[in-house]
Structures are given as C-alpha cells and as structure tokens.
Amino acid sequence: MKDFFVEFRAAIISTLVLVLVCCGIYPVIVYGLAQGLFRDKADGSLIVAADGTIRGSKLLGQGFTDPKYFHPRPSAAGNGYDAAASSGSNLGPTSQKLADAIKDRVAAYRAENSLGPNDPVPADAVTASGSGLDPHISPRNAGLQIPRIARVRGIAPEKLRALVEQYTDKPDLGILGDPGVNVLQLNLALDAGAATK
C-alpha cells in the first residue's frame, strides 16, 4: 500500500510540474518572444485604418464585386472568404461541375473587363485557391482589370499600374514563389486616393 501512495504522489507531482511548464511558463515565453520580435505577424498581420478600425488582414482575402475595385480570386470558403470555413472546392480536374464553373467565370471575367471572346484569362481569375482565402492575385490578373477601374474611377491607367506595382509582393528571397498583388491593400489604397496623388 505504501508503494501505491509513493507512486501516486510522484504521478501527481509530475503532472503538476508538466502543467506548470506546458500550460504556464512555455506559453508565456513564446507569447513574449512573439510580441517582442514579431508583433505584427503574431497579431495576425492586421491592416488598421487611420481612425483605428481594423480593415482586415494582409493574410486573408476579402470579396470585392464592385466594378471600381480590383476583384480577388474566387473563393470556395463557406459563403465566400469565410475564415471559419477555409477550404478548397475539392473538385478535381475531371469534375464537370468545376469545368462548368470555370467556363462561367471565364465568360464573366471577359465581359466585365471588356476582353475579346478568345482573349486568354489568368487561371487565378477563375479558380479558387486551396484555402479559399488567398489575398493575392497575379500581376497579370491585376493588369487586365486596370482599364475597367480606370474607366469607372476616372484615373489614368499609368497611375493604376504604378499602384499595382507598389502593392505587388515579390517572391520570397527573390526566388521562392511567384509575385502576387495583395487585393485588400490595393483596394484600400485606391479608396484612400493613392492613385490620384
């Protein structure tokens, strides 16, 4: 019986020490380091307006459908850009449903951007990303949308091209990945009048 209590006491002490280390000390150290060294990233890379309101995150796409904005990739996340339902469509290359959706999106993209019936459309303009929340579009996709936005907003296309270039993220380390245009940041800059200055 004495051996049982010795073992029981050792198990309780071990559990309490592990709880203290794993649920107390370690999280506090990690939180402190993250806040001290990577505050913006640790807090979700939030975009905060001049008045202090949070407009979104640099890491999450948002739906824009108004012709005066750059439009993001299609989203398969819930009801569109729902971070709680992040996912792809899970439709494969042989899916008729996917083929029909892409055909409809290509036609809509060409119509809204005044493209010809045989003009190529960037893949990212008609397919959802794996998460459904990708905040970037390709520079080519952004470039094809410039004439529409210039016409609607009455801004010179050259100024919009310069703004797109400003909000284009380069590949990591100059070689990893492709350049991408952050749609939320670009549209917020448009609303702030950045292209008219």
C-alpha positions in Angstrom: 0.0 0.0 0.0 2.9 2.3 0.8 4.3 1.8 -2.7 1.0 2.8 -4.2 1.0 6.2 -2.4 4.6 6.8 -3.3 3.8 6.2 -7.0 0.6 8.2 -6.8 2.4 11.1 -5.2 5.1 11.0 -7.8 2.4 11.0 -10.6 0.6 14.0 -9.1 3.9 16.0 -8.7 4.9 15.1 -12.3 1.5 16.2 -13.6 1.6 19.5 -11.7 5.2 20.3 -12.9 4.2 19.5 -16.5 1.0 21.6 -16.2 3.1 24.5 -14.9 5.7 24.2 -17.6 3.5 23.3 -20.6 0.4 25.4 -19.7 2.1 28.3 -18.0 5.8 29.0 -18.4 6.3 27.8 -22.0 3.2 29.7 -23.5 4.2 32.9 -21.6 7.8 32.7 -23.0 6.5 32.0 -26.6 3.9 34.8 -26.4 6.5 37.3 -25.0 9.1 36.4 -27.7 6.4 36.7 -30.5 5.2 40.0 -29.2 8.7 41.3 -28.8 10.2 40.1 -32.1 7.3 39.7 -34.5 4.4 41.7 -33.1 2.7 42.4 -36.4 2.8 38.8 -37.5 1.9 37.4 -34.1 -1.2 39.7 -34.0 -2.4 38.4 -37.4 -0.8 41.0 -39.8 -3.8 43.3 -39.3 -4.5 46.3 -41.5 -5.5 49.2 -39.3 -7.1 52.3 -40.7 -6.0 55.8 -39.7 -9.1 56.0 -37.4 -8.0 52.8 -35.6 -10.6 50.5 -37.2 -9.4 47.1 -38.3 -10.0 46.7 -42.0 -8.8 43.1 -42.4 -5.6 41.0 -42.5 -2.8 41.0 -45.1 -3.1 37.3 -45.0 -6.8 36.8 -45.7 -8.7 37.7 -48.9 -12.0 39.6 -48.9 -14.7 39.6 -51.5 -14.9 42.7 -53.8 -17.5 42.8 -56.5 -18.0 46.5 -57.2 -16.5 47.5 -60.7 -14.4 50.2 -59.0 -12.3 47.6 -57.2 -9.8 45.0 -58.1 -11.5 41.6 -57.8 -9.9 38.8 -55.9 -9.7 35.1 -56.8 -13.0 33.2 -56.5 -13.4 31.6 -53.0 -14.7 28.2 -52.0 -14.5 29.0 -48.3 -18.0 28.8 -46.9 -20.1 31.7 -48.2 -17.1 33.3 -49.8 -14.0 34.3 -47.8 -15.3 32.9 -44.6 -12.2 32.2 -42.5 -14.2 29.8 -40.3 -14.9 27.6 -43.3 -11.5 27.8 -45.0 -11.2 25.1 -47.7 -10.9 24.5 -51.4 -13.8 23.2 -53.5 -12.2 19.7 -53.6 -13.4 19.3 -57.2 -10.8 17.5 -59.4 -9.7 18.1 -63.0 -12.3 15.6 -64.3 -15.2 17.3 -62.5 -17.9 18.6 -64.8 -19.1 20.9 -62.0 -15.7 22.5 -61.9 -15.4 22.8 -65.7 -18.8 24.5 -65.9 -18.0 26.9 -63.1 -14.7 27.8 -64.8 -16.4 28.3 -68.1 -19.0 30.7 -66.5 -16.2 32.6 -64.6 -14.2 33.0 -67.8 -17.2 34.4 -69.6 -18.0 36.8 -66.7 -14.3 37.9 -66.4 -14.1 38.7 -70.1 -17.4 40.6 -70.1 -16.6 42.7 -67.0 -13.1 43.5 -68.2 -14.0 44.2 -71.9 -11.9 41.3 -73.2 -12.5 39.6 -76.6 -14.1 36.2 -76.7 -10.8 34.5 -77.3 -8.6 36.6 -75.1 -6.7 34.4 -72.5 -7.8 34.7 -68.9 -5.4 34.1 -66.0 -6.0 30.9 -64.1 -6.2 32.7 -60.7 -9.1 34.8 -62.0 -11.3 31.7 -62.4 -10.1 29.2 -59.9 -10.2 29.2 -56.1 -7.1 28.8 -54.0 -6.6 25.7 -51.8 -7.7 27.7 -48.7 -10.3 29.8 -50.4 -8.8 32.8 -48.6 -5.8 33.7 -50.7 -5.3 37.5 -50.5 -3.2 37.8 -53.7 -3.9 37.8 -57.4 -1.3 37.6 -60.2 0.1 40.8 -61.6 -1.3 39.8 -65.0 -4.8 39.4 -63.5 -4.5 42.9 -61.9 -3.2 44.3 -65.1 -6.3 43.1 -67.1 -8.6 44.8 -64.5 -6.8 48.2 -64.8 -8.8 49.5 -67.8 -12.2 48.8 -66.0 -11.1 50.5 -62.8 -9.5 53.4 -64.7 -12.8 54.0 -66.6 -15.1 53.7 -63.5 -12.9 55.8 -61.2 -11.6 58.3 -63.9 -8.0 57.6 -63.1 -5.2 57.4 -65.6 -4.2 53.7 -66.3 -0.5 54.6 -65.7 -1.2 55.7 -62.2 -3.1 52.4 -61.5 -0.2 50.4 -63.0 2.2 52.2 -60.6 -0.1 51.4 -57.7 -0.4 47.8 -58.6 3.4 47.6 -58.8 3.6 49.2 -55.3 1.4 46.5 -53.8 3.0 43.6 -55.6 4.8 41.2 -53.2 8.0 39.9 -54.7 8.9 36.2 -54.4 10.4 35.3 -51.0 14.2 35.5 -51.1 13.8 36.7 -54.7 13.2 33.1 -56.0 10.6 31.3 -53.9 7.1 31.5 -55.3 5.5 34.0 -57.7 4.9 37.7 -57.4 1.4 38.4 -56.1 -0.7 41.6 -55.7 -2.4 42.0 -52.3 -6.0 42.9 -53.3 -7.2 44.2 -49.9 -4.2 46.5 -49.5 -4.5 47.7 -53.1 -8.3 48.4 -52.8 -7.8 50.3 -49.5 -5.1 52.4 -51.2 -7.5 53.1 -54.0 -10.2 54.3 -51.6 -7.6 56.5 -49.8 -6.9 58.2 -53.1 -3.4 56.9 -53.6 -3.7 56.6 -57.4 -4.9 60.2 -57.7 -1.9 61.8 -55.9 
